[in-house]
Amino acid sequence: MKLKNQAAIMAAASFVAGLFIFVPALSAPAAAQYTDAQAMNDLGGAKEFERRRQALAQEVLAQEKNGGWLLLFARQVEPEAEHYREDNDFYYLTGIADPGAVLLVGARSGRSLLFEPQQAPRKKQVYGANVLTLSTDEQAKLGFPSVLPLADLDSTLSYVLNDGGILWLRLGFPDKPDGARPEVGGDHADEYAAPYHPGLPFDRNVVEELRSRYPQAMLRDVTPLLDAMRNIKTPQEIDVLRHNGKLSAEAMRDAIAHAKPGMYEYQIEARARFGFAEAGAQGVAYPAIVSSGDSLNTWHYFNDRKQIPANTLVVFDYAADLDHLTMDITRTFNISGKFPPDQAKWYAVDLEAQKAVIDLLRPGHTYEDAAEAGKKIYQREGIEDQWRGFPGHFVGMATHDVLLPRGPIKTGQVVTVEPIVEFVDKKVHFRVEDTVLITGGAPEILSSAVPKEMKDVESLVGSR
């Protein structure tokens, strides 16, 4: 009798037995529509993504001696009016960007299967190839010697989960370039509150469907293991982050240099956005914040439509997304260039607190130690009630990246420092923010190409 989906069954059998042989990337692979070969190479190539999958498989085995199977899903649809950007966790383990793709990894064998939607010839012509339509040699150069149609996913799962077993999923929330996992959870809560919401968001529905289809399997959460890996940046990621810090800061510097009274907020945004794109960034880390006037105390003000009168404070918060790694930079300036004495005082306080925190960002200290150094500046100035703990967050594939800056400071972490001084009743807000790499010695400020010393900021505004 001929088995249904025989190719999938044979692939699954080989997958379980660990018979696949990884073929390292020897040259740049042929193009698929959204899989950026240059970005993959910048991050270490297919071999580096294979290393990550192997490392995660070892972490799974350390948690569970029986291993199991890791299952991760790509995004399902393209975003509205934006370049496609892959799900962070899926991309971290694959380097592949393809709507609808699914990754299956055997923890004991460390081998991987990639499932991809089948494309009709016309769709391939109009929307470009996905990885499934590439040749087997091209697929292998991307790190996947076996790529199967998405229609074979459940045949494969039925085979590997026939006798039960463990299925490792992302049970936590996904994250996105401009939102941490809890923030995406908040987005879901807003959806649930909508009166005509159609059902669960995709990432939640995946979990429910798998529980229903494979009740014999035990579901485990791979999110903490992924977060621990993502929190410590690889040498290749650090190189990309350095590059992003420089290009983002130089574009912001140029935008501030062209800022003059009477401009619109969106004109400052546009200048920087052009700089990001011209330097090769694939997108932005988050929507630009160019706040002034009545919007100055809205921390995440994204409208950017107002005209900026003379002698007005501007908070400018913007950065690029490069090779799936983000950046975060903020500068505060007076649109007329010079800070009057009352503004100059509080700018100096904010900058002093930021420097005090950054100075302690070294292994051997904790994030609580660093926060305490900044808090002392606020206490001295009588604004201790404005201190809200460590003034920043980790940065990586998401601007608000995985985990929180708590406990020991570790080499390879990347974190922002952005203390805020504000007086809402006076429409005053100061924020100086840099993205900082934790090294074995002194911290490295990745965004240093845009000035923050008061005299340098004043000289820069409107200088071109």
RODO-2510 file (C-alpha; in nm, 4 decimals, decimal comma):
residues 464
     n   res          X          Y          Z
     1     m     0,0000     0,0000     0,0000
     2     k     0,1362     0,3429    -0,0899
     3     l     0,1618     0,5761     0,2072
     4     k     0,0141     0,9217     0,1859
     5     n     0,2725     1,2053     0,1817
     6     q     0,5473     0,9474     0,1428
     7     a     0,8135     1,2149     0,0944
     8     a     0,7224     1,3760     0,4236
     9     i     0,7263     1,0409     0,6051
    10     m     1,0668     0,9528     0,4614
    11     a     1,2014     1,2962     0,5520
    12     a     1,0608     1,2624     0,9021
    13     a     1,2179     0,9190     0,9438
    14     s     1,5567     1,0541     0,8371
    15     f     1,5015     1,3559     1,0606
    16     v     1,4419     1,1351     1,3637
    17     a     1,7392     0,9152     1,2773
    18     g     1,9645     1,2186     1,2356
    19     l     2,0813     1,1261     0,8865
    20     f     2,0934     1,4762     0,7385
    21     i     2,4367     1,6159     0,6731
    22     f     2,4804     1,9910     0,7077
    23     v     2,6288     2,1558     0,4004
    24     p     2,8134     2,4781     0,4888
    25     a     2,7645     2,7890     0,2801
    26     l     3,0386     2,8142     0,0217
    27     s     2,9131     3,1187    -0,1669
    28     a     2,6258     3,3633    -0,1665
    29     p     2,3016     3,1739    -0,2388
    30     a     2,0567     3,2611    -0,5121
    31     a     1,7977     3,5179    -0,4191
    32     a     1,4690     3,4425    -0,2520
    33     q     1,2347     3,7400    -0,2292
    34     y     1,2803     3,8261     0,1396
    35     t     1,5809     3,6206     0,2508
    36     d     1,8676     3,8696     0,2463
    37     a     2,1874     3,6799     0,1639
    38     q     2,4054     3,9795     0,2513
    39     a     2,2425     4,0173     0,5934
    40     m     2,2869     3,6453     0,6546
    41     n     2,6554     3,6707     0,5651
    42     d     2,6985     3,9810     0,7836
    43     l     2,5710     3,7740     1,0749
    44     g     2,8064     3,4822     1,0110
    45     g     2,6431     3,2961     0,7246
    46     a     2,4387     2,9780     0,7224
    47     k     2,6971     2,8030     0,9392
    48     e     2,6387     3,0531     1,2226
    49     f     2,2633     3,0022     1,2144
    50     e     2,3215     2,6268     1,2202
    51     r     2,5457     2,6766     1,5257
    52     r     2,2631     2,8607     1,6994
    53     r     2,0191     2,5783     1,6302
    54     q     2,2690     2,3246     1,7602
    55     a     2,3323     2,5331     2,0729
    56     l     1,9603     2,5602     2,1415
    57     a     1,9207     2,1847     2,0907
    58     q     2,1892     2,1310     2,3553
    59     e     2,0093     2,3657     2,5941
    60     v     1,6871     2,1719     2,5386
    61     l     1,8676     1,8449     2,6165
    62     a     2,0084     1,9986     2,9336
    63     q     1,6513     2,0759     3,0397
    64     e     1,5011     1,7475     2,9253
    65     k     1,7103     1,4313     2,8685
    66     n     1,4454     1,2930     2,6320
    67     g     1,4909     1,5967     2,4092
    68     g     1,1910     1,6481     2,1901
    69     w     1,1242     1,8727     1,8931
    70     l     1,1426     2,2482     1,8591
    71     l     0,8763     2,4119     1,6403
    72     l     0,8869     2,7783     1,5402
    73     f     0,6721     2,9732     1,2959
    74     a     0,7595     3,2633     1,0680
    75     r     0,5236     3,5547     1,0265
    76     q     0,2192     3,4642     0,8217
    77     v     0,1565     3,7783     0,6193
    78     e     0,3451     4,0795     0,4966
    79     p     0,3016     4,4039     0,6945
    80     e     0,1025     4,6929     0,5568
    81     a     0,3084     4,9290     0,3403
    82     e     0,6399     4,8195     0,4947
    83     h     0,9275     4,5961     0,3945
    84     y     0,8819     4,2425     0,5224
    85     r     1,0664     4,1786     0,8497
    86     e     1,0705     3,8269     0,9856
    87     d     0,9621     3,7087     1,3302
    88     n     1,2634     3,7691     1,5559
    89     d     1,2936     3,4210     1,7061
    90     f     1,2440     3,2459     1,3718
    91     y     1,5045     3,4676     1,2077
    92     y     1,7492     3,4244     1,4964
    93     l     1,7601     3,0506     1,4328
    94     t     1,7366     3,0457     1,0531
    95     g     1,8436     3,3690     0,8828
    96     i     1,5453     3,2969     0,6578
    97     a     1,2708     3,5496     0,5918
    98     d     0,9668     3,3893     0,4293
    99     p     0,5997     3,4434     0,5179
   100     g     0,4372     3,1185     0,6312
   101     a     0,7578     2,9180     0,6852
   102     v     0,7954     2,6738     0,9766
   103     l     1,1112     2,5385     1,1421
   104     l     1,1314     2,1944     1,3060
   105     v     1,4484     2,0937     1,4946
   106     g     1,5193     1,7574     1,6541
   107     a     1,6818     1,8158     1,9924
   108     r     1,8690     1,4833     2,0014
   109     s     1,9915     1,4902     1,6420
   110     g     2,0243     1,8677     1,6147
   111     r     1,8912     1,8368     1,2588
   112     s     1,6472     2,0799     1,1032
   113     l     1,3589     2,0717     0,8589
   114     l     1,2230     2,3840     0,6939
   115     f     0,8636     2,3856     0,5682
   116     e     0,7589     2,6471     0,3123
   117     p     0,4350     2,7417     0,1345
   118     q     0,4138     2,6078    -0,2198
   119     q     0,4085     2,8779    -0,4871
   120     a     0,2214     2,8620    -0,8133
   121     p     0,4396     2,9757    -1,1067
   122     r     0,2413     3,2982    -1,1443
   123     k     0,2765     3,3856    -0,7760
   124     k     0,6492     3,3200    -0,7913
   125     q     0,6754     3,5524    -1,0906
   126     v     0,4719     3,8324    -0,9329
   127     y     0,5864     3,8129    -0,5710
   128     g     0,9286     3,6531    -0,6080
   129     a     1,0636     3,3154    -0,5050
   130     n     1,0560     3,1675    -0,1593
   131     v     1,3134     2,9168    -0,0372
   132     l     1,1039     2,6150    -0,1402
   133     t     1,1269     2,7115    -0,5081
   134     l     1,5085     2,7353    -0,5049
   135     s     1,7237     2,4456    -0,6189
   136     t     1,8391     2,1937    -0,3601
   137     d     2,1940     2,3287    -0,3900
   138     e     2,0706     2,6800    -0,3224
   139     q     1,8652     2,5608    -0,0255
   140     a     2,1694     2,3823     0,1167
   141     k     2,3752     2,7015     0,0883
   142     l     2,1138     2,8658     0,3087
   143     g     2,1694     2,5919     0,5650
   144     f     1,8706     2,3689     0,4859
   145     p     1,9485     2,0557     0,2824
   146     s     1,5852     1,9480     0,3241
   147     v     1,3021     2,1910     0,2544
   148     l     0,9485     2,0486     0,2371
   149     p     0,6123     2,1906     0,1331
   150     l     0,4127     2,3361     0,4187
   151     a     0,1361     2,0872     0,3374
   152     d     0,3672     1,8141     0,4738
   153     l     0,4050     1,9707     0,8184
   154     d     0,1266     1,7788     0,9903
   155     s     0,2261     1,4503     0,8259
   156     t     0,5721     1,4994     0,9733
   157     l     0,4423     1,6003     1,3168
   158     s     0,2061     1,3037     1,3182
   159     y     0,5035     1,0760     1,2589
   160     v     0,7438     1,2244     1,5158
   161     l     0,4722     1,2714     1,7817
   162     n     0,2992     0,9384     1,7239
   163     d     0,4049     0,7987     2,0616
   164     g     0,3849     1,1293     2,2454
   165     g     0,7051     1,3154     2,3165
   166     i     0,7900     1,6755     2,3925
   167     l     0,7159     1,9688     2,1657
   168     w     0,9099     2,2850     2,2463
   169     l     0,7192     2,5967     2,1408
   170     r     0,7337     2,9657     2,2046
   171     l     0,4640     2,9795     2,4707
   172     g     0,5684     3,3324     2,5606
   173     f     0,4685     3,6291     2,3493
   174     p     0,6621     3,7167     2,0341
   175     d     0,8440     4,0472     2,0159
   176     k     0,8830     4,2911     1,7283
   177     p     1,1318     4,5625     1,6292
   178     d     0,9512     4,8299     1,8290
   179     g     0,7931     4,6177     2,1011
   180     a     0,9085     4,3796     2,3753
   181     r     0,7308     4,0535     2,4527
   182     p     0,5124     4,2103     2,7260
   183     e     0,4258     4,4966     2,4923
   184     v     0,3057     4,2496     2,2289
   185     g     0,1034     4,0855     2,5064
   186     g    -0,0523     4,4267     2,5651
   187     d    -0,1346     4,4492     2,1943
   188     h    -0,3131     4,1156     2,2252
   189     a    -0,5090     4,2460     2,5252
   190     d    -0,6256     4,5419     2,3163
   191     e    -0,7412     4,2977     2,0476
   192     y    -0,9329     4,0908     2,3013
   193     a    -1,1082     4,4043     2,4246
   194     a    -1,2361     4,4877     2,0743
   195     p    -1,6073     4,3961     2,0537
   196     y    -1,5813     4,2150     1,7190
   197     h    -1,2402     4,0529     1,7597
   198     p    -1,2458     3,7352     1,5436
   199     g    -1,0404     3,5056     1,7652
   200     l    -0,6921     3,4511     1,9010
   201     p    -0,3857     3,6222     1,7522
   202     f    -0,1816     3,3874     1,5343
   203     d     0,0870     3,3081     1,7919
   204     r    -0,1757     3,2188     2,0545
   205     n    -0,3819     3,0179     1,8080
   206     v    -0,0777     2,8078     1,7116
   207     v    -0,0494     2,6838     2,0698
   208     e    -0,4196     2,5988     2,0924
   209     e    -0,4210     2,4178     1,7572
   210     l    -0,1174     2,2081     1,8443
   211     r    -0,2694     2,1113     2,1791
   212     s    -0,5838     2,0048     1,9961
   213     r    -0,4142     1,8131     1,7131
   214     y    -0,1473     1,6413     1,9253
   215     p    -0,2900     1,5907     2,2750
   216     q    -0,0394     1,3103     2,3336
   217     a     0,2527     1,5574     2,3176
   218     m     0,3830     1,7507     2,6164
   219     l     0,4267     2,1219     2,5366
   220     r     0,7265     2,3029     2,6822
   221     d     0,8221     2,6705     2,6590
   222     v     1,1413     2,7446     2,4670
   223     t     1,1116     3,1226     2,5234
   224     p     1,3456     3,1435     2,8272
   225     l     1,6150     2,9452     2,6441
   226     l     1,5896     3,1700     2,3386
   227     d     1,5979     3,4828     2,5551
   228     a     1,9159     3,3737     2,7317
   229     m     2,0843     3,3170     2,3941
   230     r     1,9620     3,6398     2,2389
   231     n     2,0668     3,8492     2,5401
   232     i     2,4397     3,7856     2,4822
   233     k     2,5359     3,9133     2,1402
   234     t     2,7632     3,7165     1,9082
   235     p     3,0775     3,8809     1,7619
   236     q     2,8975     3,9131     1,4280
   237     e     2,5964     4,0789     1,5913
   238     i     2,8277     4,3211     1,7699
   239     d     2,9872     4,4193     1,4380
   240     v     2,6422     4,4892     1,2891
   241     l     2,5358     4,6840     1,5977
   242     r     2,8505     4,8964     1,5783
   243     h     2,7739     4,9706     1,2150
   244     n     2,4112     5,0507     1,2950
   245     g     2,5107     5,2756     1,5856
   246     k     2,7390     5,4765     1,3597
   247     l     2,4991     5,5148     1,0667
   248     s     2,2012     5,5919     1,2928
   249     a     2,3949     5,8519     1,4889
   250     e     2,5354     6,0176     1,1771
   251     a     2,1884     6,0423     1,0233
   252     m     2,0505     6,1966     1,3430
   253     r     2,3442     6,4346     1,3544
   254     d     2,2668     6,5496     1,0005
   255     a     1,8974     6,5974     1,0834
   256     i     1,9777     6,8097     1,3902
   257     a     2,2264     7,0118     1,1876
   258     h     1,9442     7,1017     0,9459
   259     a     1,6885     7,1800     1,2206
   260     k     1,5684     7,5415     1,2244
   261     p     1,2754     7,7353     1,3745
   262     g     0,9607     7,7081     1,1642
   263     m     1,0357     7,3575     1,0400
   264     y     0,7824     7,0803     1,0804
   265     e     0,8577     6,7822     1,2994
   266     y     0,8257     6,5479     1,0021
   267     q     1,1016     6,7347     0,8174
   268     i     1,3496     6,6451     1,0921
   269     e     1,2255     6,2850     1,0802
   270     a     1,2590     6,2756     0,7009
   271     r     1,6179     6,3947     0,7028
   272     a     1,7243     6,1154     0,9376
   273     r     1,5155     5,8525     0,7597
   274     f     1,6891     5,9385     0,4333
   275     g     2,0255     5,9005     0,6069
   276     f     1,9349     5,5555     0,7365
   277     a     1,8250     5,4329     0,3940
   278     e     2,1154     5,5891     0,2072
   279     a     2,3583     5,4135     0,4426
   280     g     2,1987     5,0753     0,3668
   281     a     1,9643     5,0160     0,6609
   282     q     1,6682     4,7950     0,5708
   283     g     1,4242     4,9916     0,7851
   284     v     1,3688     5,1752     1,1116
   285     a     1,3835     5,0384     1,4633
   286     y     1,0681     5,2263     1,5642
   287     p     0,8566     5,5169     1,4407
   288     a     1,0342     5,8500     1,4818
   289     i     0,9638     6,0565     1,7913
   290     v     1,0042     6,4285     1,7152
   291     s     0,8107     6,5884     1,9986
   292     s     0,7746     6,9571     2,0780
   293     g     0,5313     7,1976     2,2403
   294     d     0,2191     7,0345     2,3804
   295     s     0,3498     6,6898     2,2841
   296     l     0,6867     6,7213     2,4560
   297     n     0,5829     6,5117     2,7560
   298     t     0,4285     6,2346     2,5464
   299     w     0,7171     5,9885     2,5700
   300     h     0,6113     5,7912     2,2626
   301     y     0,4796     6,0694     2,0411
   302     f     0,4696     5,9455     1,6811
   303     n     0,2489     6,1936     1,4944
   304     d     0,5306     6,4355     1,4029
   305     r     0,3048     6,6815     1,2196
   306     k     0,3445     7,0122     1,4089
   307     q     0,5422     7,3187     1,3139
   308     i     0,8176     7,4043     1,5623
   309     p     0,8305     7,7700     1,6737
   310     a     1,1530     7,9437     1,7772
   311     n     1,2969     7,8741     2,1236
   312     t     1,1118     7,5416     2,1517
   313     l     1,2521     7,2245     2,3075
   314     v     1,2594     6,9198     2,0791
   315     v     1,2992     6,5572     2,1884
   316     f     1,4312     6,3570     1,8921
   317     d     1,4294     5,9773     1,9337
   318     y     1,5020     5,7676     1,6246
   319     a     1,7288     5,4910     1,4908
   320     a     1,7686     5,2384     1,2123
   321     d     1,7116     4,8655     1,1726
   322     l     2,0090     4,6950     1,0086
   323     d     2,0345     4,3216     0,9378
   324     h     1,7533     4,2538     1,1847
   325     l     1,9319     4,4418     1,4659
   326     t     1,8070     4,7703     1,6051
   327     m     1,9472     5,0795     1,7723
   328     d     1,8021     5,3421     2,0095
   329     i     1,9193     5,7046     2,0346
   330     t     1,7634     6,0234     2,1752
   331     r     1,8829     6,3810     2,1809
   332     t     1,7087     6,6874     2,3251
   333     f     1,7792     7,0325     2,1811
   334     n     1,6382     7,3811     2,1514
   335     i     1,5293     7,4479     1,7938
   336     s     1,6942     7,7921     1,8111
   337     g     2,0236     7,6368     1,9172
   338     k     2,0934     7,7854     2,2582
   339     f     1,9453     7,6488     2,5813
   340     p     1,8276     7,9350     2,8062
   341     p     1,9582     7,9089     3,1678
   342     d     1,6566     7,7187     3,3089
   343     q     1,6780     7,4597     3,0299
   344     a     2,0571     7,4401     3,0476
   345     k     2,0413     7,3499     3,4176
   346     w     1,8171     7,0489     3,3705
   347     y     1,9882     6,9322     3,0534
   348     a     2,3130     6,9225     3,2491
   349     v     2,1492     6,7219     3,5283
   350     d     2,0063     6,4670     3,2850
   351     l     2,3408     6,4261     3,1076
   352     e     2,5321     6,3942     3,4360
   353     a     2,2990     6,1185     3,5542
   354     q     2,3339     5,9367     3,2223
   355     k     2,7128     5,9468     3,2405
   356     a     2,7103     5,8239     3,6007
   357     v     2,5062     5,5195     3,5014
   358     i     2,7162     5,4430     3,1928
   359     d     3,0399     5,4611     3,3926
   360     l     2,9334     5,1601     3,6023
   361     l     2,8263     4,9423     3,3101
   362     r     3,1127     4,6989     3,3568
   363     p     3,1316     4,3335     3,4572
   364     g     3,1665     4,3098     3,8342
   365     h     2,8818     4,5565     3,8896
   366     t     2,5070     4,5061     3,8788
   367     y     2,2429     4,7048     3,6979
   368     e     2,1180     4,8057     4,0417
   369     d     2,4638     4,9545     4,1182
   370     a     2,4510     5,1545     3,7957
   371     a     2,0987     5,2762     3,8639
   372     e     2,1960     5,3904     4,2128
   373     a     2,4738     5,6088     4,0677
   374     g     2,2219     5,7974     3,8535
   375     k     1,9678     5,8184     4,1329
   376     k     2,2176     6,0043     4,3519
   377     i     2,2295     6,2876     4,0965
   378     y     1,8496     6,3180     4,1072
   379     q     1,8533     6,3102     4,4889
   380     r     2,1062     6,5919     4,4965
   381     e     1,8816     6,8028     4,2736
   382     g     1,5615     6,7291     4,4681
   383     i     1,3931     6,5258     4,1921
   384     e     1,4358     6,1764     4,3357
   385     d     1,0645     6,1101     4,2752
   386     q     1,1410     6,1135     3,8994
   387     w     1,3842     5,8203     3,9233
   388     r     1,2164     5,5003     3,8081
   389     g     1,4875     5,2367     3,8489
   390     f     1,7434     5,1467     3,5868
   391     p     1,6853     5,4035     3,3104
   392     g     1,7010     5,1809     3,0067
   393     h     1,6443     4,8462     2,8399
   394     f     1,8308     4,5842     2,6416
   395     v     1,8653     4,6311     2,2634
   396     g     1,9012     4,3715     1,9904
   397     m     1,6568     4,2250     1,7407
   398     a     1,3937     4,4324     1,9193
   399     t     1,4512     4,7869     2,0366
   400     h     1,3035     4,6763     2,3701
   401     d     1,4873     4,3470     2,3552
   402     v     1,4401     4,0297     2,5585
   403     l     1,4880     4,0308     2,9382
   404     l     1,5274     4,3275     3,1721
   405     p     1,8513     4,4935     3,2922
   406     r     1,8677     4,3353     3,6367
   407     g     2,1397     4,1636     3,8343
   408     p     2,5012     4,1145     3,7201
   409     i     2,6230     4,3073     3,4173
   410     k     2,7537     4,0656     3,1518
   411     t     2,9934     4,1063     2,8623
   412     g     2,8074     4,0991     2,5314
   413     q     2,4898     4,2644     2,6567
   414     v     2,3708     4,5797     2,4782
   415     v     2,1659     4,8260     2,6790
   416     t     2,0310     5,1809     2,6584
   417     v     2,0761     5,4502     2,9202
   418     e     1,8063     5,7191     2,8979
   419     p     1,7260     5,9045     3,2217
   420     i     1,4421     6,1526     3,1882
   421     v     1,3978     6,4857     3,3627
   422     e     1,0583     6,6417     3,3063
   423     f     0,8169     6,8928     3,4489
   424     v     0,4819     6,8263     3,2883
   425     d     0,3162     7,1440     3,4162
   426     k     0,5901     7,3511     3,2504
   427     k     0,5996     7,1384     2,9316
   428     v     0,9641     7,0522     2,9925
   429     h     1,1257     6,7189     2,9026
   430     f     1,4922     6,6251     2,8767
   431     r     1,6115     6,2865     2,7541
   432     v     1,9621     6,1943     2,6448
   433     e     1,9847     5,8310     2,5332
   434     d     2,2682     5,6164     2,4050
   435     t     2,2996     5,2476     2,3229
   436     v     2,5915     5,0905     2,5086
   437     l     2,7846     4,7660     2,4541
   438     i     2,9087     4,5876     2,7652
   439     t     3,2704     4,4841     2,7091
   440     g     3,5300     4,3205     2,9321
   441     g     3,6431     4,6702     3,0294
   442     a     3,5045     5,0198     2,9744
   443     p     3,1572     5,0406     2,8200
   444     e     3,1442     5,1206     2,4483
   445     i     2,8910     5,3832     2,3428
   446     l     2,7676     5,2657     2,0040
   447     s     2,5803     5,5899     1,9302
   448     s     2,8637     5,8309     2,0103
   449     a     2,8741     5,9822     1,6593
   450     v     2,5938     6,2219     1,7501
   451     p     2,7107     6,4743     2,0135
   452     k     2,5506     6,5142     2,3543
   453     e     2,7755     6,7620     2,5370
   454     m     2,5679     7,0779     2,5758
   455     k     2,8014     7,3117     2,3897
   456     d     2,8366     7,0611     2,1046
   457     v     2,4609     7,0135     2,0726
   458     e     2,4072     7,3902     2,0710
   459     s     2,6708     7,4313     1,8003
   460     l     2,5238     7,1522     1,5908
   461     v     2,1603     7,2737     1,5751
   462     g     2,0951     7,4564     1,2464
   463     s     2,4633     7,4507     1,1480
   464     r     2,3951     7,3390     0,7877
***
